[in-house]
Amino acid sequence: MNMDRKTLIGMLLLAALFMGWYYYMTSGKEEQAAVEKRKQDSIARIEQAARAKEDSIAKIKADSAARELAKRDTGVNRLNKDSLRHVERLKQYGPFVTGMNSVKGNIVMENELIRAEISPLGGRIATVTLKGHKTYSGDPLVLFTADSSTYALQLSTAATSQNFRTDTLYFTPVGKSFSVSGRDSGSVRMRLYASADSSKYIEYAYGLRGDSYMPSFHVNFVNMNGVIRDQVDLVWAMVTPKQEKNVKNERMIATVHYLFDTKEEDYISEAAEEEVALTGDVKWISFKQQFFSSVLIANDKFPNGTSVSSYNAVDPRFVKRFNASVPIPFGRGANESVKMKFYFGPNKYSILKSYDGLELQSQIKLGIFGFLNRWVFIPLFDFFSANIVSMGLVIFLLTLVVKLVLFPLAYKSFLSSAKMRVLKPEMEELSEKFKDGDPMQKQQATMALYRKAGVNPMAGCVPLLLQIPILFALISFFPAAFELRQKGFLWAEDLSTYDSILNLGFEIPFYGSHVSLFALLMTVSTVIYTWMNQQMMPTNNQFPAMKWMMYLMPVFFLGFLNSYAAALSYYYFVSNLITFAQMWFMRRFMIDEKKLRAQIEENKKKPAKKSGFMQRLEQAQKARMEQLRQQQDQKGKKKKK
C-alpha cells in the first residue's frame, strides 16, 4: 500500500467519523425547532382552553353561591367578593390558605462564590448569581432568575382533593439574610403554615458554608400527619439563559444528566427533545449548561418514579427548557425530614470531582476516548495552567509534550517515507510497466520490491491511526475545558469558542457567517503537509483522483472548525508546525538518503525474508487472483453456451 492511498484511507476514515459525529450533534435542528413551535402552540391552545374552562366553572360556582346567599340574605350582610374568593381558595388550598397573605422582601444568603436570593413566594431560591464570572456580554453571570425557574411541592390536603403547588403561596421567613466566608456557615428557614397557632407547617431549611457551591436544602414536614394526603412531588423547572458567544454550541452541550443510586450516570441526548421516565432510585439530577450546572442532590436517594425532560428554548435569549418531577418520601409521621442539597457552580472537572462519592464530574462528556482526557490531557492541562497564565502557551506546551511522546513513531513513519522516496524511481518504472496490465500483478511486483528493499509499507500508518483517538479526545476536551472559558490568545478573545477576524454579514452553507483565522491556518498548514507528503511519494497514475481528494479533506474540515472551539484549531496548527520542524530535523540530522540507498541496495542482495504480515498479504492476493480467474472462466463458459 503506497503512502497516498494510506493517507487517503486515513483521512476518509477521519472524515466519516467527523461527519457521523457532526450529523448526530446538529441534524434536525430546524425540524426540531418547527416541532417545538408546533408543540408550544398546541400546549398554549390547550392551556388557554383549560383556563377558559376553569374560569367558566369558577364563575358558575361563584354565581351559584352568590344567588344562594342572596336567597338567604336581605342583602345587608351579603358576602363581598373577597369572601367568595376566600371560599374558593379554601377549597383549593385547605388549611394552607393562610399562605395567600403576601410576604415581601427576599432573603439573601451568600459566600465568596455564590449569591442566592430566596423569595417568600414559594419559599424557593429564586435567583443565583455566581461571583467572579461574567457572561459573554460582560454581565454578571446569573444561573437563573425568578421568572426563568421554579421548584415547588405538588400535593393535596385531606380537607380537599384538589392538587396545588406551593410556589403559588407565601412562606414566612424564620431568620434573616446572612453572608459567610471561610469555615463559617449560616442558615435560614422558610415556613408555610397550615394552622392558626403555627404548630403545623412545611419548612424549607437552607444552609450555606463559606467557600462552597453547595447550599443545603431540607424539606421538613412538621405535624403534617392528617393534613397532607396522597403523594408529594417536588417539581423543578428551569429555562437556562444564553451565557456564551455561540448559542448553537451551548445547545449542543446543554441537557439533563442524572445519576442512579447504582452509580450509573445517564442523560438525555443533547440533540433530543423528550421526556424520560427514570426506572430506579436516583442520586442526583443536573440541569447542565455548557460551563455551569444546577444540580439537585439527595442526601440519601430519590425513590423510583422520577421523570425528566429537555426541550430547546424558542426564545433566542435562552438555551434549553428543563423539567424534573421527583417523588418526595412522606410517611405521614408527625415530624419528617427529606434532606437534599443543591450544586450551583461551574462544570470544572477538578471542582466537580472534589465532591467525593457524588460523581458529579461524570456529566462532563469526555467522548469515546475519554480515558485519554482523564489520564493524559486533563492532568497535563491542570499542571501547566496552574503555573502558566497564558492559555495559548499552555496549549502550545500540551501540543509539544504530545508530539515529543509520539516522536519515536513519527521517526519510524518518516523513515518509511524516506525509503519510499528512495524507491521512487523503481516505483515509477513499475507503474509504467503495468500501466495497462493486471493490477494484481503490479501489486505483487510492488510488494516484492518492498520485501527485497526491506521496506514496511504499513509503518507510516501507525502514527496516523494514533491521531484518531487523540483527535476525538480533544474534540470533546477543548469545548468542555472550563479553564479556557473567556481566556483569550492573540486575536482570539475566547479559546473555548470560535475566533472571528471578519463577520461576513451573510451565511455561507456549511461554513458560517464569520471567518476563523485559526481554522484557516490549520487548513492551510494541513494542505502544505499533504503537498510535502505528495512530493515524497511515487506517481500513482492508477488513482489520479486521490491527490485532489487529499487536498479536499482539509477544506471539508474547515467548515466544521470554523464554528468550533478556537483551541482545537490552534492545537492542530501548532501540531502541524512542530511536525514541519521534526521533518526538517530528521532529514537534516537523522536520515541520510545516500546511506539509505546503499542500505536498500544491500538488502536487495540478501535473500528476502517474508514477515508474517507479508505472507498473509501474499496469500490473500493469490486467493483473490484465483477467485478472479474462476469468475472469468465462468463468464467464458456462459458465452460459449
Rosetta blueprint (number, residue, H / E / L):
1 M L
2 N L
3 M H
4 D H
5 R H
6 K H
7 T H
8 L H
9 I H
10 G H
11 M H
12 L H
13 L H
14 L H
15 A H
16 A H
17 L H
18 F H
19 M H
20 G H
21 W H
22 Y H
23 Y H
24 Y H
25 M H
26 T H
27 S L
28 G L
29 K H
30 E H
31 E H
32 Q H
33 A H
34 A H
35 V H
36 E H
37 K H
38 R H
39 K H
40 Q H
41 D H
42 S H
43 I H
44 A H
45 R H
46 I H
47 E H
48 Q H
49 A H
50 A H
51 R H
52 A H
53 K H
54 E H
55 D H
56 S H
57 I H
58 A H
59 K H
60 I H
61 K H
62 A H
63 D H
64 S H
65 A H
66 A H
67 R H
68 E H
69 L H
70 A H
71 K H
72 R H
73 D L
74 T L
75 G L
76 V L
77 N L
78 R L
79 L L
80 N L
81 K H
82 D H
83 S H
84 L H
85 R H
86 H H
87 V H
88 E H
89 R H
90 L H
91 K H
92 Q H
93 Y H
94 G H
95 P H
96 F H
97 V H
98 T H
99 G H
100 M H
101 N L
102 S L
103 V L
104 K L
105 G L
106 N L
107 I E
108 V E
109 M E
110 E E
111 N L
112 E L
113 L L
114 I E
115 R E
116 A E
117 E E
118 I E
119 S L
120 P L
121 L E
122 G L
123 G L
124 R L
125 I E
126 A E
127 T E
128 V E
129 T E
130 L E
131 K E
132 G E
133 H E
134 K E
135 T L
136 Y L
137 S L
138 G L
139 D L
140 P E
141 L E
142 V E
143 L E
144 F E
145 T L
146 A L
147 D L
148 S L
149 S E
150 T E
151 Y E
152 A E
153 L E
154 Q E
155 L E
156 S E
157 T E
158 A L
159 A L
160 T L
161 S L
162 Q L
163 N L
164 F E
165 R E
166 T H
167 D H
168 T H
169 L L
170 Y E
171 F L
172 T E
173 P E
174 V E
175 G L
176 K L
177 S L
178 F E
179 S E
180 V L
181 S L
182 G L
183 R L
184 D L
185 S E
186 G E
187 S E
188 V E
189 R E
190 M E
191 R E
192 L E
193 Y E
194 A L
195 S L
196 A L
197 D L
198 S L
199 S L
200 K L
201 Y E
202 I E
203 E E
204 Y E
205 A E
206 Y E
207 G E
208 L E
209 R E
210 G L
211 D L
212 S L
213 Y L
214 M L
215 P L
216 S E
217 F E
218 H E
219 V E
220 N E
221 F E
222 V E
223 N L
224 M L
225 N L
226 G L
227 V L
228 I E
229 R E
230 D E
231 Q E
232 V E
233 D E
234 L E
235 V E
236 W E
237 A E
238 M E
239 V E
240 T E
241 P E
242 K L
243 Q L
244 E L
245 K L
246 N L
247 V H
248 K H
249 N H
250 E H
251 R H
252 M H
253 I H
254 A L
255 T E
256 V E
257 H E
258 Y E
259 L E
260 F E
261 D L
262 T L
263 K L
264 E L
265 E E
266 D E
267 Y E
268 I L
269 S L
270 E L
271 A L
272 A L
273 E L
274 E E
275 E E
276 V E
277 A E
278 L L
279 T L
280 G L
281 D L
282 V E
283 K E
284 W E
285 I E
286 S E
287 F E
288 K E
289 Q L
290 Q L
291 F L
292 F E
293 S E
294 S E
295 V E
296 L E
297 I E
298 A E
299 N E
300 D E
301 K E
302 F E
303 P L
304 N L
305 G L
306 T L
307 S E
308 V E
309 S E
310 S E
311 Y E
312 N E
313 A L
314 V L
315 D L
316 P L
317 R L
318 F E
319 V E
320 K E
321 R E
322 F E
323 N E
324 A E
325 S E
326 V E
327 P E
328 I E
329 P L
330 F L
331 G L
332 R L
333 G L
334 A L
335 N E
336 E E
337 S E
338 V E
339 K E
340 M E
341 K E
342 F E
343 Y E
344 F E
345 G E
346 P E
347 N L
348 K L
349 Y H
350 S H
351 I H
352 L H
353 K H
354 S H
355 Y L
356 D L
357 G L
358 L L
359 E L
360 L H
361 Q H
362 S H
363 Q H
364 I L
365 K L
366 L L
367 G L
368 I L
369 F L
370 G H
371 F H
372 L H
373 N H
374 R H
375 W H
376 V H
377 F H
378 I H
379 P H
380 L H
381 F H
382 D H
383 F H
384 F H
385 S H
386 A H
387 N H
388 I L
389 V L
390 S L
391 M H
392 G H
393 L H
394 V H
395 I H
396 F H
397 L H
398 L H
399 T H
400 L H
401 V H
402 V H
403 K H
404 L H
405 V H
406 L L
407 F H
408 P H
409 L H
410 A H
411 Y H
412 K H
413 S H
414 F H
415 L H
416 S H
417 S H
418 A H
419 K H
420 M H
421 R H
422 V H
423 L L
424 K H
425 P H
426 E H
427 M H
428 E H
429 E H
430 L H
431 S H
432 E H
433 K H
434 F L
435 K L
436 D L
437 G L
438 D L
439 P H
440 M H
441 Q H
442 K H
443 Q H
444 Q H
445 A H
446 T H
447 M H
448 A H
449 L H
450 Y H
451 R H
452 K H
453 A H
454 G L
455 V L
456 N L
457 P L
458 M L
459 A L
460 G L
461 C H
462 V H
463 P H
464 L H
465 L H
466 L H
467 Q H
468 I H
469 P H
470 I H
471 L H
472 F H
473 A H
474 L H
475 I H
476 S H
477 F H
478 F H
479 P H
480 A H
481 A L
482 F H
483 E H
484 L H
485 R L
486 Q L
487 K L
488 G L
489 F E
490 L L
491 W L
492 A E
493 E L
494 D L
495 L L
496 S L
497 T L
498 Y L
499 D L
500 S L
501 I L
502 L E
503 N E
504 L E
505 G E
506 F E
507 E E
508 I E
509 P L
510 F L
511 Y L
512 G E
513 S E
514 H E
515 V E
516 S L
517 L H
518 F H
519 A H
520 L H
521 L H
522 M H
523 T H
524 V H
525 S H
526 T H
527 V H
528 I H
529 Y H
530 T H
531 W H
532 M H
533 N H
534 Q H
535 Q H
536 M H
537 M L
538 P L
539 T L
540 N L
541 N L
542 Q L
543 F L
544 P L
545 A H
546 M H
547 K H
548 W H
549 M H
550 M H
551 Y H
552 L H
553 M H
554 P H
555 V H
556 F H
557 F H
558 L H
559 G H
560 F H
561 L H
562 N L
563 S L
564 Y L
565 A L
566 A H
567 A H
568 L H
569 S H
570 Y H
571 Y H
572 Y H
573 F H
574 V H
575 S H
576 N H
577 L H
578 I H
579 T H
580 F H
581 A H
582 Q H
583 M H
584 W H
585 F H
586 M H
587 R H
588 R H
589 F H
590 M H
591 I L
592 D L
593 E H
594 K H
595 K H
596 L H
597 R H
598 A H
599 Q H
600 I H
601 E H
602 E H
603 N H
604 K H
605 K H
606 K L
607 P L
608 A L
609 K L
610 K L
611 S L
612 G H
613 F H
614 M H
615 Q H
616 R H
617 L H
618 E H
619 Q H
620 A H
621 Q H
622 K H
623 A H
624 R H
625 M H
626 E H
627 Q H
628 L H
629 R H
630 Q H
631 Q H
632 Q H
633 D H
634 Q H
635 K H
636 G H
637 K H
638 K H
639 K H
640 K H
641 K L
